[in-house]
């Protein structure tokens, strides 16, 4: 019930922009949990009150009975969602991504295990403000969105001879590379570069040896549960091994959510095993720079 990242001993650092979050402190080490409660601000020593809060949360996790009931976790999609799913499969951009996601099903979020230690809550709540539990199609558009054209801020740094692409959306990605003639700039010129995209994120549930956990879509899952909505469309896929899932870095260790007392998605809302925290405001950036080099020989 600990992560490899531990609180560091250092001098106080300057404050940085933060946003409200909820952290599963019951599955973190006391020092790591206290660091999250403190907003990731490193100090000489953790606050004793924060450490005590983490101790209580860890004790609450340890007192839980072993195991989790995920029987009948899934159910078929209602007919009104099928046209939306077909549109997803027909769209070239979506089809290329969802080939790895599995099959769409209705999932009971209350019994899905959680792998992400913290969730930024403000954006999560805003994304579900207008969605009703009875509107299956609106839920599908939220959890399994169609691709759409989005403007991406791009700037050129003349000093560094580099394109700078940035977005608060962490799904900003390098989607491919290319080379092509660019006759509009002059005869014989070749353009070489990279294709950038804001990839769509889907609610995804992955299974390994009968244990199901959320692979992607944590903020929407939190917002939906906070709004009292538990049964929603998601992609579901079983994997032969945990390594095949290819989970991103920075999560809880696998034995936390694959072990005997895993966190469930509703635990983010529980003051017994989770706590208020704050997360740094981050911006995803991609820099594409042209360098002119010379070699000897």
C-alpha positions as CSV (number, residue, x, y, z in Angstrom):
1,X,0.0,0.0,0.0
2,X,2.7,2.4,-0.9
3,X,4.2,4.0,-4.0
4,X,7.8,4.2,-5.1
5,X,7.6,8.0,-4.8
6,X,8.3,9.2,-1.3
7,X,8.3,12.7,0.2
8,X,11.6,14.4,-0.1
9,X,13.4,16.3,2.6
10,X,14.3,19.7,1.3
11,X,14.0,23.4,1.9
12,X,10.6,25.1,1.3
13,X,9.8,25.7,-2.4
14,X,8.0,28.5,-4.0
15,X,4.2,28.0,-4.4
16,X,2.8,27.1,-7.8
17,X,-0.7,27.1,-9.3
18,X,-2.9,24.3,-8.0
19,X,-6.4,22.9,-8.4
20,X,-8.6,21.0,-6.0
21,X,-8.2,17.2,-5.9
22,X,-9.1,14.0,-4.1
23,X,-6.4,11.5,-3.2
24,X,-6.6,7.8,-2.1
25,X,-4.4,8.3,0.9
26,X,-5.3,5.0,2.4
27,X,-3.3,3.2,-0.3
28,X,-0.2,5.5,-0.1
29,X,2.6,5.6,2.3
30,X,2.1,8.1,5.2
31,X,4.7,10.4,3.8
32,X,3.4,10.3,0.3
33,X,-0.2,10.8,1.4
34,X,0.9,13.8,3.6
35,X,2.7,15.3,0.7
36,X,-0.5,15.1,-1.4
37,X,-2.6,16.7,1.4
38,X,0.0,19.5,1.5
39,X,-0.5,20.2,-2.2
40,X,2.9,18.6,-3.2
41,X,4.7,21.4,-1.5
42,X,8.0,19.9,-0.1
43,X,8.9,21.1,3.4
44,X,11.5,20.1,6.0
45,X,9.1,17.6,7.5
46,X,5.5,16.5,7.0
47,X,2.7,18.1,9.0
48,X,1.9,15.7,12.0
49,X,-1.8,16.3,11.4
50,X,-1.5,15.2,7.8
51,X,0.5,12.1,8.9
52,X,-2.2,11.2,11.4
53,X,-4.9,11.5,8.7
54,X,-3.0,9.2,6.5
55,X,-2.5,6.7,9.4
56,X,-6.2,6.6,10.0
57,X,-6.9,6.1,6.3
58,X,-4.4,3.2,6.0
59,X,-5.9,1.6,9.1
60,X,-9.4,1.8,7.5
61,X,-8.1,0.0,4.4
62,X,-6.4,-2.7,6.5
63,X,-9.6,-3.3,8.4
64,X,-11.6,-4.0,5.2
65,X,-12.5,-7.6,4.4
66,X,-10.4,-9.1,1.6
67,X,-11.8,-9.3,-1.9
68,X,-14.2,-7.4,-4.1
69,X,-17.5,-8.5,-5.6
70,X,-17.4,-7.8,-9.4
71,X,-20.1,-10.3,-10.3
72,X,-22.5,-9.0,-12.9
73,X,-20.4,-5.9,-13.3
74,X,-21.5,-5.5,-17.0
75,X,-24.8,-5.4,-18.9
76,X,-25.7,-5.0,-22.6
77,X,-26.0,-1.6,-24.2
78,X,-29.6,-0.1,-24.5
79,X,-30.8,0.1,-28.1
80,X,-30.7,3.9,-28.2
81,X,-26.9,3.9,-27.9
82,X,-26.2,1.6,-30.8
83,X,-26.3,4.3,-33.5
84,X,-23.7,6.3,-31.5
85,X,-21.5,3.2,-31.3
86,X,-21.8,2.6,-35.0
87,X,-20.8,6.2,-35.7
88,X,-17.7,5.7,-33.5
89,X,-16.7,2.6,-35.5
90,X,-17.3,4.4,-38.8
91,X,-15.1,7.3,-38.0
92,X,-11.5,6.8,-39.1
93,X,-10.0,8.6,-36.2
94,X,-12.1,6.9,-33.6
95,X,-11.8,3.4,-35.1
96,X,-8.0,3.6,-35.0
97,X,-8.1,4.2,-31.2
98,X,-11.0,2.0,-30.1
99,X,-9.5,-1.1,-31.8
100,X,-7.4,-1.3,-28.6
101,X,-10.3,-0.4,-26.2
102,X,-12.5,-3.5,-26.3
103,X,-16.3,-3.8,-26.6
104,X,-18.8,-1.2,-25.4
105,X,-21.0,-2.3,-22.4
106,X,-22.8,-0.7,-19.5
107,X,-20.6,-0.8,-16.5
108,X,-21.4,-0.4,-12.8
109,X,-18.8,2.2,-11.8
110,X,-19.4,1.5,-8.1
111,X,-17.6,-1.8,-8.3
112,X,-14.7,-0.9,-10.6
113,X,-11.2,-0.8,-9.0
114,X,-9.2,2.4,-9.1
115,X,-5.5,2.6,-10.1
116,X,-5.0,6.4,-10.1
117,X,-3.9,7.9,-6.8
118,X,-5.4,11.3,-7.2
119,X,-8.1,13.1,-9.3
120,X,-8.6,16.8,-10.0
121,X,-12.2,17.4,-8.9
122,X,-13.1,20.8,-10.4
123,X,-13.0,19.9,-14.0
124,X,-14.5,16.5,-13.3
125,X,-17.6,18.0,-11.8
126,X,-18.0,20.5,-14.6
127,X,-18.0,17.9,-17.3
128,X,-21.1,16.1,-16.0
129,X,-23.2,19.1,-14.9
130,X,-25.9,18.8,-17.6
131,X,-26.0,14.9,-17.9
132,X,-28.9,12.9,-16.5
133,X,-28.8,9.3,-15.4
134,X,-31.9,8.6,-17.5
135,X,-30.3,10.0,-20.7
136,X,-28.4,7.0,-22.1
137,X,-27.4,8.8,-25.3
138,X,-26.0,11.8,-23.5
139,X,-24.0,9.5,-21.2
140,X,-22.6,7.7,-24.2
141,X,-21.5,11.0,-25.8
142,X,-19.7,11.8,-22.6
143,X,-18.0,8.5,-21.9
144,X,-17.5,7.4,-25.6
145,X,-17.2,10.8,-27.4
146,X,-17.0,11.1,-31.2
147,X,-13.9,12.8,-32.6
148,X,-14.2,16.5,-33.5
149,X,-12.0,19.2,-34.9
150,X,-10.3,21.1,-32.1
151,X,-8.1,24.2,-32.4
152,X,-4.6,23.6,-30.9
153,X,-2.5,26.7,-29.9
154,X,0.7,26.7,-31.9
155,X,3.6,29.2,-31.7
156,X,7.0,29.5,-33.4
157,X,10.1,30.4,-31.5
158,X,12.4,32.1,-34.0
159,X,15.4,32.1,-31.7
160,X,15.3,28.3,-31.0
161,X,13.9,27.6,-34.5
162,X,11.1,25.5,-33.0
163,X,7.4,25.1,-33.1
164,X,5.8,25.0,-29.6
165,X,2.4,23.3,-29.3
166,X,0.7,23.4,-25.9
167,X,-2.6,22.5,-24.3
168,X,-4.0,21.9,-20.8
169,X,-5.4,18.7,-22.2
170,X,-3.0,15.8,-21.3
171,X,-4.1,13.9,-24.4
172,X,-2.1,16.1,-26.7
173,X,0.0,13.6,-28.7
174,X,2.4,13.2,-31.7
175,X,0.1,11.3,-34.0
176,X,2.5,10.6,-36.9
177,X,5.3,11.9,-39.1
178,X,5.4,13.0,-42.7
179,X,7.5,14.3,-45.6
180,X,6.0,16.0,-48.6
181,X,7.0,18.5,-51.4
182,X,6.2,22.1,-50.4
183,X,6.3,23.8,-53.8
184,X,4.5,26.9,-52.4
185,X,7.8,27.8,-50.5
186,X,10.0,27.3,-53.5
187,X,11.1,24.7,-56.1
188,X,12.7,21.5,-54.9
189,X,11.8,22.1,-51.2
190,X,10.7,19.1,-49.0
191,X,8.6,19.5,-45.9
192,X,9.4,17.1,-43.0
193,X,7.4,17.2,-39.8
194,X,5.0,15.6,-37.3
195,X,1.3,15.4,-37.1
196,X,-0.1,16.6,-33.7
197,X,-3.6,15.8,-32.4
198,X,-5.7,16.0,-29.3
199,X,-6.6,12.3,-29.0
200,X,-10.1,11.4,-27.6
201,X,-10.2,9.8,-24.3
202,X,-12.8,7.1,-23.6
203,X,-14.0,5.5,-20.4
204,X,-12.1,2.2,-20.4
205,X,-12.3,-0.8,-18.1
206,X,-9.6,-3.4,-18.2
207,X,-9.7,-6.9,-16.8
208,X,-6.8,-9.2,-15.7
209,X,-7.5,-12.6,-14.2
210,X,-11.1,-11.6,-13.4
211,X,-10.2,-8.3,-11.7
212,X,-11.5,-5.2,-13.4
213,X,-10.1,-1.7,-13.0
214,X,-10.4,1.7,-14.8
215,X,-7.8,2.2,-17.5
216,X,-8.9,5.6,-18.6
217,X,-11.6,8.2,-17.9
218,X,-11.0,8.8,-14.2
219,X,-12.3,12.4,-14.1
220,X,-15.5,11.6,-15.8
221,X,-16.0,8.5,-13.6
222,X,-15.5,10.7,-10.5
223,X,-17.9,13.4,-11.7
224,X,-20.6,10.8,-12.6
225,X,-20.4,9.1,-9.2
226,X,-20.5,12.5,-7.5
227,X,-23.7,13.2,-9.4
228,X,-25.2,9.9,-8.3
229,X,-24.8,8.2,-11.8
230,X,-23.3,4.8,-11.6
231,X,-24.3,2.8,-14.7
232,X,-22.7,4.2,-17.8
233,X,-21.3,3.0,-21.2
234,X,-17.6,2.1,-21.3
235,X,-15.3,0.1,-23.4
236,X,-14.4,-3.2,-21.7
237,X,-11.4,-5.5,-22.6
238,X,-9.9,-8.5,-20.9
239,X,-6.1,-8.9,-21.1
240,X,-3.9,-12.0,-20.7
241,X,-1.5,-10.2,-18.4
242,X,-1.1,-6.9,-16.6
243,X,1.8,-6.0,-18.8
244,X,-0.4,-6.2,-21.9
245,X,-2.7,-3.4,-20.5
246,X,0.2,-0.8,-20.8
247,X,-1.0,1.4,-17.9
248,X,0.6,4.9,-17.8
249,X,3.2,5.8,-15.2
250,X,2.4,7.6,-11.9
251,X,-0.3,5.2,-10.8
252,X,-0.7,3.1,-7.6
253,X,1.4,0.0,-7.6
254,X,-0.4,-2.9,-9.3
255,X,-0.7,-4.9,-6.1
256,X,-2.9,-2.1,-4.7
257,X,-5.7,-2.5,-7.2
258,X,-5.1,-6.2,-8.1
259,X,-4.6,-7.3,-4.5
260,X,-7.0,-8.2,-1.6
261,X,-8.2,-4.8,-0.6
262,X,-8.3,-2.6,-3.7
263,X,-9.6,0.9,-3.9
264,X,-12.9,1.2,-5.7
265,X,-14.0,4.3,-7.7
266,X,-16.4,5.5,-5.0
267,X,-13.5,5.6,-2.6
268,X,-12.4,9.0,-4.0
269,X,-15.6,10.3,-2.4
270,X,-15.0,8.7,1.0
271,X,-13.5,10.7,3.8
272,X,-12.5,7.5,5.5
273,X,-9.9,6.4,3.0
274,X,-9.4,9.5,0.8
275,X,-8.8,13.1,1.5
276,X,-8.9,16.6,0.0
277,X,-5.6,17.6,-1.6
278,X,-4.4,19.8,-4.5
279,X,-2.6,19.0,-7.7
280,X,-0.3,21.2,-9.7
281,X,-1.9,22.9,-12.8
282,X,0.0,21.4,-15.7
283,X,0.2,22.1,-19.4
284,X,1.1,19.5,-22.0
285,X,3.7,20.8,-24.4
286,X,5.3,19.5,-27.6
287,X,8.4,21.1,-29.1
288,X,9.5,20.4,-32.7
289,X,12.9,21.9,-33.3
290,X,15.1,22.0,-36.5
291,X,18.8,21.7,-35.9
292,X,21.5,22.1,-38.5
293,X,24.4,19.8,-37.6
294,X,27.8,19.0,-39.2
295,X,29.8,15.9,-38.7
296,X,33.5,15.2,-39.1
297,X,34.6,12.8,-41.8
